[in-house]
Amino acid sequence: MNRDQVIASVAGELHATEAALDSAIVQAATLVQSMIGARTELSLSPVTAAASQAKAMETIAALSAAREAIVACHAELQKDHRRMGWGTYAFGILDKPPETQPAPPATNNVAPAPTHLRAV
C-alpha cells in the first residue's frame, strides 16, 4: 500500500468508529425513552425501574465520554498528519462546521464584537 492508501484506511476506520459511537448513543437514548414511555403507559410509579433506567443513563454518559475521546483522537491524528508534512487530507463526510463564522454586518459604524478566538 502507498501512503495515501494507508492514510485513507486509518481515516475510514476513524470515521466508522465515530459513526458507531453516535449510533450507539442514539440507540441508548431511545432505550431510555422507551423505558419511560412503557412506565407511563403502564401507569407505574417513577420509582419503578429507577435503578435500571439510571444504569441506561450511565451507559449514555459512558458512550459520551468515549465519543469525546475519539474526537480528541481525531484531533491528534490531524496534528500528527500535519507534523509529518503531509498537508491537508480530507476523507469521508465533509459537512463539518466552518472554523470561522462570517462576521455580522456592522451597524452604526460600530465594529462587531469578536465571536471567538482562533489559534494562529
C-alpha positions as CSV (number, residue, x, y, z in Angstrom):
1,M,0.0,0.0,0.0
2,N,1.1,3.5,-0.7
3,R,1.0,6.3,1.9
4,D,-2.4,7.7,0.6
5,Q,-4.0,4.2,0.8
6,V,-2.7,3.7,4.4
7,I,-4.0,7.2,5.4
8,A,-7.3,6.5,3.8
9,S,-7.6,3.2,5.6
10,V,-7.0,4.8,9.0
11,A,-9.3,7.7,8.2
12,G,-12.1,5.3,7.2
13,E,-11.7,3.4,10.5
14,L,-11.8,6.6,12.4
15,H,-15.0,7.8,10.7
16,A,-16.6,4.4,11.1
17,T,-15.8,4.5,14.9
18,E,-17.2,8.0,15.2
19,A,-20.4,6.9,13.4
20,A,-20.7,3.8,15.5
21,L,-20.5,5.8,18.7
22,D,-23.1,8.3,17.5
23,S,-25.4,5.4,16.6
24,A,-24.8,3.7,20.0
25,I,-25.7,7.0,21.8
26,V,-28.9,7.3,19.7
27,Q,-29.8,3.7,20.5
28,A,-29.2,4.1,24.2
29,A,-31.2,7.3,24.3
30,T,-34.1,5.5,22.5
31,L,-33.9,2.8,25.1
32,V,-34.3,5.3,28.0
33,Q,-37.2,6.9,26.1
34,S,-38.8,3.5,25.6
35,M,-38.4,2.7,29.3
36,I,-40.0,6.0,30.4
37,G,-42.8,5.6,27.8
38,A,-43.5,2.0,29.0
39,R,-43.6,3.0,32.6
40,T,-46.0,5.9,31.8
41,E,-48.2,3.7,29.6
42,L,-48.5,1.0,32.3
43,S,-49.3,3.7,34.9
44,L,-46.3,2.8,37.1
45,S,-44.7,4.9,39.7
46,P,-41.5,6.8,38.7
47,V,-39.7,4.8,41.4
48,T,-40.4,1.6,39.4
49,A,-37.3,0.6,37.4
50,A,-35.5,3.7,38.5
51,A,-32.3,1.7,39.0
52,S,-32.3,0.1,35.6
53,Q,-33.1,3.5,34.0
54,A,-30.2,5.0,35.9
55,K,-27.9,2.3,34.5
56,A,-29.1,3.0,31.0
57,M,-28.4,6.7,31.5
58,E,-24.9,5.8,32.9
59,T,-24.4,4.0,29.6
60,I,-25.2,7.2,27.7
61,A,-22.7,9.1,29.8
62,A,-20.0,6.4,29.2
63,L,-20.7,6.5,25.4
64,S,-20.5,10.3,25.5
65,A,-17.1,10.0,27.2
66,A,-16.0,7.6,24.5
67,R,-17.2,10.0,21.9
68,E,-15.2,12.8,23.4
69,A,-12.1,10.5,23.4
70,I,-12.5,9.6,19.7
71,V,-13.0,13.2,18.8
72,A,-9.7,14.0,20.7
73,C,-8.1,11.1,18.9
74,H,-9.2,12.6,15.6
75,A,-7.7,16.0,16.5
76,E,-4.4,14.3,17.5
77,L,-4.3,12.4,14.2
78,Q,-4.8,15.7,12.3
79,K,-1.8,17.2,14.3
80,D,0.3,14.2,13.6
81,H,-0.6,14.3,9.9
82,R,0.5,18.0,9.7
83,R,3.7,17.4,11.7
84,M,4.7,14.8,9.2
85,G,4.4,17.4,6.5
86,W,1.6,15.6,4.7
87,G,-0.6,18.8,4.4
88,T,-4.4,18.7,4.5
89,Y,-6.1,15.4,3.9
90,A,-9.9,15.1,3.6
91,F,-11.9,11.8,3.8
92,G,-15.5,11.0,4.5
93,I,-18.3,13.3,5.2
94,L,-17.3,16.9,4.8
95,D,-20.3,18.7,6.4
96,K,-18.2,19.9,9.3
97,P,-19.0,23.4,10.5
98,P,-16.6,26.1,9.4
99,E,-13.7,27.1,11.7
100,T,-14.7,30.7,11.4
101,Q,-18.1,32.2,11.1
102,P,-18.7,35.3,8.9
103,A,-18.9,38.5,10.9
104,P,-22.3,40.1,11.0
105,P,-22.6,43.4,9.1
106,A,-21.6,46.4,11.1
107,T,-24.2,48.9,12.1
108,N,-23.9,52.4,13.3
109,N,-20.2,52.4,12.5
110,V,-19.5,50.1,15.4
111,A,-17.2,47.1,14.9
112,P,-18.8,43.8,15.7
113,A,-17.6,42.1,18.8
114,P,-15.4,39.0,18.2
115,T,-17.4,35.8,18.4
116,H,-14.5,33.5,19.2
117,L,-10.7,33.2,19.4
118,R,-8.7,31.2,16.9
119,A,-5.1,30.0,17.3
120,V,-2.8,31.1,14.5
